[in-house]
Amino acid sequence: MACASADLEFVLNGKPVQAGGIAPQTTLLDYIRSQGLTGAKEGCAEGECGACAVLFVRPGPVGTVYQSVNSCLVPLPAASGQEVYTVEALAESGELADPQRAMADGGGSQCGYCTPGFIVSMFACQQSGRELHSDALGGNLCRCTGYRPIRDALRSLGPPRDTPLRRRLRSAAPAVDPVEYKSAEGSFSRPCDLSACLKLAAEYATARFVAGNTDLGVMTNLRHERFPHLISLEGVPELREFEDREDCVEIGAGLTLTEIEERWVSMPAFFREWLRLFASPLIRNRATLGGNLATASPIGDSAPLLLAVDAELRICGTTGERVIPLHSFFRGYRQTALHRGEIIRSVRIPRPLPPLVRFYKVAKRRVDDISTVAAAISLRTGTARVGLGGVGPVPLRAKEVEAAIVDGFDPERVREILERTLRPMNDHRGSAAYRLAMAASLVEKCFFETGAGR
């Protein structure tokens, strides 16, 4: 573990910077704006609008890449040792970058508030060499609703030109090294091996684990919660392992959703489709599968699908490891089977995978939105699994429904069971009656689409 430091050091727009005496909950967004780099804006403070997007230099599947992230959800200490670029750095030697020129020429900038975030996402997409598809802009919202010229600007981009920023990708990305940062307002630790991580958790009873910070960051920004000690999991290699074996697929809990898609080359179509509905590229570049499960949100996107494929969790602590089925992990609202100081090491999905799996999500927007209700259904001969989210205090398996649909589908029977066994909440996203109706409708939709049970 690195010794405690009074300063954080990282590279910002190509120049080394130091920051000290800052609360660890200070966001990267707040810091860069305090340095006069005001292109990135705070629009929502919860990662839904992309107005705060910046670029990190990261290892990619092949070589080095620019990765766009929401700076409002990055604790400043997490940038330690890293390399960050804001929209101000994209124009080089007085010449606009291709996305900036395309937006200006095509009238894609209107009030201008969201424009820097769009530019950053476009730049990352162009530099990656991926298809210039509007999905790359899924985490950027335009409040003026002028998406057509923005989309056209993205599609007009050609291959990246040979510029200093392009040439930067010929060198390796910075490593994620240990950090031990302390200030008068709290501490931030980034251990780089599992034993050190667990030792810290045992030593500091009030410490909270943090990975992508896509949940704790919202609590910090909008609810003004403060955590005296954050232990980052980003640098723990044991949480970043991936294995595609004959008996199971094992996904390290510390892998981001983007990295899971990159590493799982044989990923089945249902899993790939599910990823596309999981937040936005900006969020997927930071959020981890383990973090989504450990927060135990009743409307988290990962639990219903993983419940439907009988996933297991590999949990570790100072006393050793254990494996539990996911359906026994959630104990109450935001409560899990994790003991103090334990973390999820990996998620195991047993093979063979079910031949039929469907995932459905009901939300105000199709992508980049929180679920009102989510359902995943898997079917194989003699077995059914139904995972539901948004219909109670925890994600759950509808076991009585599973037993009822194995030999055939009766919509009235399914509705009766759900109405009797579920206790959904009322909130601003949907009433309890609406959630019940949606849960039944999604199960029925699966059988209508696939013809199963006929």
C-alpha positions in Angstrom: 0.0 0.0 0.0 1.2 3.5 -0.9 1.9 5.8 2.0 -0.6 8.4 2.9 -0.4 11.4 0.7 -1.5 15.0 1.2 -1.7 15.5 -2.6 -3.4 13.8 -5.5 -1.4 13.7 -8.8 -2.7 13.1 -12.3 -2.5 14.3 -15.8 -5.1 16.8 -16.9 -5.1 17.8 -20.6 -1.6 16.7 -21.0 -0.1 18.5 -18.0 0.6 17.1 -14.5 -1.5 18.6 -11.7 -1.6 18.3 -8.0 -4.6 18.6 -5.7 -4.6 18.6 -1.9 -6.7 19.4 1.1 -9.8 18.3 -0.8 -12.6 16.2 0.6 -12.5 12.7 -1.0 -16.1 13.1 -2.0 -15.2 16.1 -4.2 -16.0 15.1 -7.8 -13.7 15.3 -10.7 -16.3 17.6 -12.3 -16.1 20.1 -9.4 -12.3 20.1 -9.5 -11.9 20.7 -13.3 -14.5 23.5 -13.2 -12.5 25.1 -10.3 -9.5 25.1 -12.6 -11.4 27.2 -15.2 -12.3 24.2 -17.4 -16.0 25.0 -17.5 -17.0 23.2 -20.7 -18.2 20.2 -18.7 -21.4 21.1 -16.9 -23.4 19.7 -14.0 -26.8 18.9 -15.5 -28.2 16.1 -13.3 -25.4 15.1 -10.9 -26.5 11.4 -11.2 -25.0 10.4 -14.6 -28.2 10.6 -16.7 -27.4 13.6 -19.0 -23.8 13.4 -20.0 -23.2 17.2 -19.8 -20.2 16.5 -17.6 -18.5 14.0 -19.9 -14.7 13.8 -20.0 -12.2 11.4 -21.4 -9.9 8.9 -19.6 -7.0 7.2 -21.3 -7.7 3.5 -20.7 -6.5 0.1 -21.9 -8.8 -1.2 -24.6 -9.4 -4.6 -26.1 -6.5 -3.8 -28.5 -4.2 -1.0 -27.5 -5.1 2.2 -25.8 -8.4 4.1 -26.1 -10.2 7.2 -25.0 -13.1 6.3 -22.8 -15.9 8.8 -22.0 -17.2 8.9 -18.5 -19.5 11.1 -16.3 -17.1 13.3 -14.3 -19.9 14.1 -11.8 -19.6 10.4 -10.6 -15.9 10.2 -10.4 -14.4 10.9 -6.9 -11.4 13.1 -7.5 -9.0 10.6 -5.7 -10.1 8.0 -8.3 -8.3 10.1 -11.0 -5.0 9.8 -9.1 -2.3 8.5 -11.5 -4.7 8.7 -14.4 -4.8 10.8 -17.6 -7.9 12.9 -18.2 -8.9 15.2 -21.1 -11.7 17.7 -21.1 -13.5 19.2 -24.1 -11.1 22.2 -24.0 -8.2 20.0 -25.0 -9.7 18.6 -28.2 -9.0 21.7 -30.3 -5.3 21.4 -31.0 -3.1 24.4 -32.2 -6.2 26.4 -32.7 -7.9 23.9 -35.0 -11.2 22.4 -34.0 -11.4 18.6 -33.6 -13.5 16.8 -36.2 -16.6 16.4 -33.9 -16.4 20.1 -33.0 -16.3 21.2 -36.6 -19.1 18.8 -37.6 -21.4 20.1 -34.9 -20.6 23.7 -35.8 -21.1 23.2 -39.5 -24.3 21.1 -39.1 -26.0 23.3 -36.6 -25.9 20.6 -33.9 -25.3 23.1 -31.1 -28.3 24.9 -29.9 -28.4 26.4 -26.4 -24.9 24.8 -26.0 -25.3 23.4 -22.5 -25.1 19.8 -23.6 -22.7 20.3 -26.6 -19.4 19.7 -24.8 -20.7 16.3 -23.6 -21.8 15.3 -27.0 -18.4 16.3 -28.4 -16.6 14.2 -25.9 -18.7 11.1 -26.7 -18.3 11.6 -30.4 -14.5 12.0 -30.1 -14.3 8.8 -28.1 -16.4 6.9 -30.7 -14.4 8.3 -33.6 -11.0 7.5 -32.0 -12.1 4.0 -31.2 -12.7 3.0 -34.8 -16.1 1.6 -34.0 -19.2 2.2 -36.1 -20.3 5.8 -35.9 -23.8 4.8 -34.6 -26.0 7.0 -32.5 -25.9 4.4 -29.7 -22.5 6.0 -28.8 -24.5 9.1 -27.7 -26.9 7.1 -25.6 -25.8 8.8 -22.4 -26.0 12.4 -23.7 -29.3 14.2 -23.5 -30.1 17.4 -25.4 -32.7 19.5 -23.5 -33.5 21.4 -26.7 -34.5 18.0 -28.3 -32.5 18.7 -31.5 -31.1 15.2 -32.0 -31.2 15.0 -35.8 -28.3 17.5 -36.5 -26.3 16.0 -33.6 -26.8 12.5 -35.1 -25.9 13.7 -38.5 -22.8 15.4 -37.2 -21.7 12.0 -35.7 -22.4 10.1 -38.9 -20.4 12.7 -41.0 -17.2 11.9 -39.2 -14.4 10.2 -41.1 -11.5 8.2 -39.8 -9.5 10.0 -37.1 -6.8 12.3 -38.3 -3.1 12.0 -37.3 -3.0 14.6 -34.5 -1.1 14.7 -31.2 -4.2 13.3 -29.4 -4.4 10.5 -31.9 -0.7 9.7 -31.5 -1.1 9.5 -27.7 -3.0 6.2 -28.2 0.2 4.6 -29.5 1.5 4.5 -26.0 0.3 2.5 -23.0 -2.5 3.8 -20.8 -1.5 4.6 -17.2 -1.7 1.8 -14.7 -4.1 1.8 -11.7 -1.7 2.1 -8.8 -2.3 2.1 -5.0 -3.5 5.3 -3.4 -3.8 6.3 0.2 -5.3 9.8 0.4 -6.3 11.5 3.6 -7.8 14.9 4.3 -9.5 16.6 7.2 -12.8 15.5 5.7 -12.2 11.8 5.1 -10.0 9.2 3.5 -9.8 7.3 0.2 -7.9 4.1 -0.3 -7.2 2.2 -3.5 -5.5 -1.1 -2.7 -4.1 -3.1 -5.5 -4.4 -6.6 -4.2 -7.3 -8.5 -2.5 -5.6 -9.2 0.8 -4.8 -5.5 1.3 -8.4 -4.6 0.4 -9.9 -7.0 2.9 -7.4 -6.0 5.6 -8.5 -2.3 5.2 -12.1 -3.3 5.4 -11.5 -5.2 8.7 -9.5 -2.3 10.1 -12.0 0.4 9.4 -15.5 -0.5 10.5 -17.1 2.6 8.9 -15.4 2.2 5.5 -17.5 1.8 2.4 -16.5 -0.1 -0.7 -16.7 1.9 -4.0 -16.2 0.7 -7.6 -17.7 2.8 -10.4 -19.3 5.1 -7.8 -22.5 5.2 -9.9 -24.6 4.6 -6.8 -22.6 6.2 -4.0 -21.9 9.2 -6.2 -25.6 9.9 -6.5 -26.0 9.6 -2.7 -23.1 12.1 -2.3 -24.3 14.6 -4.9 -28.0 14.6 -4.4 -28.5 13.5 -0.8 -25.3 15.1 0.5 -24.2 11.9 2.3 -20.6 11.8 3.4 -18.5 8.7 4.0 -15.5 8.9 6.3 -13.5 6.3 4.4 -13.9 5.0 0.9 -12.1 1.8 -0.3 -11.9 1.7 -4.0 -12.0 -1.7 -5.7 -10.8 -0.4 -9.1 -7.2 -1.6 -8.6 -7.8 -5.1 -7.2 -6.8 -7.6 -10.0 -8.6 -10.6 -8.3 -11.9 -8.8 -8.9 -11.1 -8.3 -12.6 -10.7 -11.9 -13.7 -12.8 -13.4 -16.4 -13.2 -17.1 -17.4 -15.4 -18.7 -20.0 -15.3 -22.4 -18.9 -17.1 -25.5 -19.9 -19.1 -25.5 -16.6 -19.7 -21.8 -16.1 -18.9 -18.3 -17.1 -17.2 -16.5 -14.2 -17.2 -12.7 -14.3 -15.1 -10.7 -12.0 -17.2 -8.4 -9.9 -14.8 -5.5 -10.5 -15.1 -5.6 -14.3 -17.0 -2.7 -15.8 -20.0 -3.6 -18.0 -18.0 -2.3 -21.0 -15.1 -4.7 -20.1 -17.5 -7.6 -19.8 -18.8 -7.1 -23.3 -15.2 -6.8 -24.6 -14.0 -10.0 -22.8 -16.9 -12.3 -23.3 -16.4 -12.9 -27.0 -19.0 -15.7 -27.1 -21.6 -13.7 -25.3 -25.1 -14.9 -26.1 -27.5 -12.6 -27.8 -29.8 -12.2 -24.8 -26.9 -11.0 -22.7 -25.7 -8.6 -25.3 -29.3 -7.2 -25.7 -29.6 -6.8 -22.0 -26.3 -4.8 -21.8 -27.7 -2.3 -24.4 -30.6 -1.6 -22.0 -28.3 -1.2 -19.0 -27.9 2.6 -18.5 -25.6 4.3 -21.1 -22.1 3.9 -22.5 -20.9 6.6 -20.1 -22.3 4.6 -17.2 -21.2 1.2 -18.5 -17.6 2.5 -18.8 -17.6 2.9 -15.0 -20.3 0.7 -13.5 -19.5 -2.9 -12.3 -21.6 -6.0 -12.1 -20.7 -6.6 -8.5 -21.5 -3.0 -7.6 -25.0 -3.2 -9.2 -25.7 -6.3 -7.1 -24.2 -5.2 -3.9 -26.3 -2.0 -3.8 -29.3 -4.3 -3.6 -31.6 -1.9 -5.4 -35.0 -3.4 -6.1 -34.8 -1.9 -9.6 -31.2 -2.8 -10.5 -31.0 -4.1 -14.0 -28.7 -7.0 -13.4 -30.5 -9.0 -10.8 -33.6 -10.2 -12.8 -31.5 -11.6 -15.6 -29.0 -13.2 -13.4 -31.8 -14.8 -11.3 -33.3 -16.2 -14.4 -30.0 -18.0 -15.3 -29.3 -19.4 -11.8 -26.3 -17.2 -11.1 -24.1 -17.7 -8.1 -22.0 -15.2 -6.2 -18.4 -15.9 -5.0 -18.0 -13.9 -1.8 -14.7 -13.4 0.0 -13.6 -12.0 3.3 -10.8 -12.2 5.8 -12.1 -15.7 7.0 -12.2 -17.2 3.5 -14.5 -17.6 0.5 -18.1 -18.9 0.1 -20.4 -19.4 -2.9 -24.1 -18.6 -2.6 -27.0 -18.6 -5.1 -28.1 -15.2 -6.1 -31.7 -15.8 -5.1 -30.6 -16.0 -1.4 -28.4 -12.9 -1.6 -31.1 -10.2 -1.1 -32.3 -10.1 2.4 -34.4 -6.8 2.5 -34.5 -3.4 1.0 -30.8 -2.5 0.4 -29.8 -5.4 2.5 -27.7 -8.4 1.4 -26.1 -11.6 2.7 -22.7 -9.9 2.8 -21.1 -9.8 6.3 -19.1 -6.7 7.3 -15.9 -6.5 5.4 -17.0 -9.1 2.7 -17.1 -8.3 -1.0 -18.4 -10.0 -4.1 -15.4 -11.5 -5.9 -17.2 -12.8 -9.0 -20.5 -13.8 -10.5 -20.8 -17.4 -11.9 -23.3 -18.2 -14.6 -23.6 -22.0 -14.9 -23.5 -23.8 -18.2 -25.2 -25.0 -20.3 -27.2 -21.8 -20.6 -31.0 -22.1 -21.0 -32.0 -22.4 -24.7 -34.6 -19.6 -24.3 -34.0 -16.4 -22.3 -35.8 -13.1 -22.5 -35.2 -9.9 -20.7 -37.8 -7.0 -20.6 -37.5 -3.6 -19.1 -40.3 -1.1 -18.6 -39.0 2.5 -18.2 -39.9 6.0 -19.2 -37.1 5.8 -21.9 -36.0 2.7 -23.6 -32.3 3.2 -22.7 -30.4 5.3 -20.1 -33.2 5.1 -17.6 -34.1 3.3 -14.4 -36.6 0.5 -14.6 -40.1 0.7 -13.3 -40.5 -3.1 -13.7 -38.0 -5.6 -15.2 -38.5 -9.2 -15.9 -36.3 -12.1 -17.2 -37.7 -15.5 -18.1 -35.7 -18.6 -19.0 -37.1 -21.9 -20.1 -35.7 -25.3 -20.7 -37.3 -28.7 -20.6 -38.9 -29.2 -17.3 -37.6 -26.0 -15.7 -38.6 -22.3 -15.7 -37.1 -19.3 -14.0 -38.8 -15.9 -13.6 -36.7 -13.1 -12.2 -38.5 -9.8 -11.4 -37.4 -6.3 -10.3 -39.5 -3.4 -9.2 -42.2 -5.5 -7.7 -41.1 -5.4 -4.1 -38.3 -4.4 -1.7 -35.9 -6.8 -3.3 -35.3 -8.4 -6.7 -36.8 -11.9 -6.6 -37.6 -15.1 -8.3 -41.3 -15.8 -8.8 -41.0 -19.4 -7.8 -44.7 -20.2 -7.7 -45.1 -18.8 -11.2 -42.1 -20.9 -12.3 -43.9 -24.1 -11.1 -47.1 -23.1 -12.8 -45.7 -22.4 -16.3 -43.4 -25.5 -16.6 -46.1 -27.6 -18.3 -48.0 -24.8 -20.1 -48.8 -21.1 -19.9 -52.1 -19.9 -18.4 -52.2 -16.1 -18.2 -55.0 -16.0 -15.7 -53.2 -18.4 -13.4 -50.0 -16.3 -13.7 -51.9 -13.1 -12.9 -53.6 -14.7 -9.9 -50.3 -15.9 -8.5 -48.6 -12.5 -8.9 -51.4 -10.6 -7.4 -51.4 -12.9 -4.4 -47.6 -13.1 -3.9 -46.1 -9.7 -4.9 -46.2 -6.5 -2.8 -45.0 -3.8 -5.2 -44.5 -0.2 -4.0 -46.2 3.0 -5.1 -43.9 5.7 -6.2 -43.5 8.4 -8.9 -42.5 5.8 -11.5 -45.6 3.7 -11.2 -48.4 2.6 -8.9 -48.5 -0.8 -7.2 -51.4 -1.8 -9.5 -49.4 -0.7 -12.6 -46.3 -2.7 -11.5 -48.4 -5.8 -11.0 -50.1 -5.5 -14.4 -46.7 -5.0 -16.0 -45.1 -8.0 -14.3 -47.9 -10.2 -15.6 -47.8 -8.6 -19.0 -44.1 -9.2 -19.4 -44.4 -12.9 -18.5 -47.2 -13.2 -21.0 -45.2 -11.3 -23.6 -42.4 -13.9 -23.4 -44.8 -16.7 -24.2 -46.5 -14.7 -27.0 -43.2 -13.9 -28.7 -41.6 -17.3 -28.4 -44.6 -19.6 -28.7 -43.4 -21.5 -25.7 -46.0 -23.5 -23.8 -48.3 -24.0 -26.8 
